[in-house]
Amino acid sequence: MRIDGLQYANWSEKIFRQMREGGVDAVHVTIAYHETFRETVLNFERWNRWFEQYPDLIMKGLTSADIDHARDTGRTAIFFGFQNPSPIEDDIGLVEILHTLGARFMQLTYNNQSLLATGCYEEYDAGLTRMGREVVAEMNRVGLVVDMSHSGDRSTIEAAEHSTRPIAITHANPHDWHPALRNKRAQVIRAVTERGGMLGFSLYPHHLKDGSDCTLESFCEMIARMAGDFGAEHLGIGSDLCQDQPDSVVEWMRSGRWTKGVDYGEGSAAAPGFPLMPAWFCDNRDFGRLETGLRATGLSDDDVAGIMGGNWYRFFAENFGPEVRPGT
Amino acid sequence: MRIDGLQYANWSEKIFRQMREGGVDAVHVTIAYHETFRETVLNFERWNRWFEQYPDLIMKGLTSADIDHARDTGRTAIFFGFQNPSPIEDDIGLVEILHTLGARFMQLTYNNQSLLATGCYEEYDAGLTRMGREVVAEMNRVGLVVDMSHSGDRSTIEAAEHSTRPIAITHANPHDWHPALRNKRAQVIRAVTERGGMLGFSLYPHHLKDGSDCTLESFCEMIARMAGDFGAEHLGIGSDLCQDQPDSVVEWMRSGRWTKGVDYGEGSAAAPGFPLMPAWFCDNRDFGRLETGLRATGLSDDDVAGIMGGNWYRFFAENFGPEVRPGT
């Protein structure tokens, strides 16, 4: 089983076919960076059209059972998520509405301060806000997973502690392997994984040691080390694949409508666009390479199977439905 | 089994308890008259709160199986509908979005011309519009029932003909019993029922012979006659109960934001508010009286059971899911 914990591609029949070629059973796809509620609904609508148009390649994913169904019918199950809480605006009631529409992950922040928490690019991280605590409780209730990939350390640790259900960092790597602002320190990973949460490893070059030149061996050895440190069962892939996107999209991701200037995010004035993917991971057909690389590290077959998809499957099964409260 | 094909009450715990006292297993409730998409979502949100607050009395209804579940657990299943297509604005993609959120009925018009068809208060009824035909096909595809309660004759007949699935007039009475603008002529009822559609009889006084003074006998004899003319299996109740609503709500229903003046609708300057309900049907506890009245007409037990709820149940079972196309 192969599950990718995050992609944001410029979707097309070509990519849907590559998912099938790569044996990808399920993908969590981003449908909002800075979108309002209404704009996010338009993105759900766009996916509804693709589900109508390509019923033999993809299907909407709401529960882990949909992954089984996708596998049985040779398709990829698409699960939705937001990289920012902008879709709920200032209305906690939209948490359940968006979950009903199919949202299964929501980051409490992108890079900036949000109404809920602090992003990893802010100078000072004040942790969960008043509304943040309320929204995490509501997300817990309905089964919308808290994702802290782009949040600050304190916010992430507080979210893990405050949440009554496991949370996720869907796409990031360890800071001590490559000290990018977006990569996570051990105490942050610990706070998430020791409560049953998941870390998905990113293939986005800015998150990789040596960037686009990162080797498959280095990436897989890092994962094997993390399995030893935090337990292989809490690890997965969150490739952050942004295939076929024009550079205007990375500008939108970084600058949204919050600045009239340009924010280069992890890029720079000299390299403002999307970075080149490493040669060994260019699209969904390369998941087999990743699996081979993980096996080569000496990780057990079970651990590799878990990291390639089994762990996300279990996490999806346990966290996408309404909370079961003790005694009810 | 008791199912009401339309209510628009000022919802409260009191009314939810009265539903239980009246043995009402399911109700189609209106959540939009003139609301935009976002405003309609706020109304879904309000219902989500009530479902959280009164889990022992009510539950969300999406399929006929939810009625079985409601009966098994002593609750009333709430199904959602719109009396106007305003929630989809000018965006056909919102049909599926709103169906996903739980909408199961949508009128193509309230009293005025809409983007889709003509309301029964317009002077000239030009029938289904270009967008109307597209939206009916999309409603058919996803399982959102076309309701023509407030539409003109030509629009209603064209909707019945154009729709590949049965449509409904959830709340109206025959025009030859009481010639209100909102009541339906035989050829309109014929066009709907001969294609498997449903007519729900209204208890709203402006739709009743002798208004608030209408007798239970007169109402039930009218239904018995209609059963003879059109087949009892196509008939149900759509009480149009607007319990506990202030008169400001009937003003909103009639005038929305489409006029700066006052539209009295079925009322008048002398009687602008909600009319008094007939003494024998004031709230949900009175469904038993209706059943007794229907039995007294000599209708068979099966026919009475169908009209009180069995027919809506079958209609819900057949029309709330995706369309099954021949050969697929």
Chai-1 contact restraints between the chains, C-beta under 6 A:
chainA,res_idxA,chainB,res_idxB,connection_type,confidence,min_distance_angstrom,max_distance_angstrom,comment,restraint_id
A,V41,B,I97,contact,1.0,0.0,6.0,A-B,restraint_1
A,E45,B,G93,contact,1.0,0.0,6.0,A-B,restraint_2
A,N48,B,E96,contact,1.0,0.0,6.0,A-B,restraint_3
A,G93,B,E45,contact,1.0,0.0,6.0,A-B,restraint_4
A,E96,B,N48,contact,1.0,0.0,6.0,A-B,restraint_5
A,I97,B,V41,contact,1.0,0.0,6.0,A-B,restraint_6
A,T100,B,L101,contact,1.0,0.0,6.0,A-B,restraint_7
A,L101,B,T100,contact,1.0,0.0,6.0,A-B,restraint_8
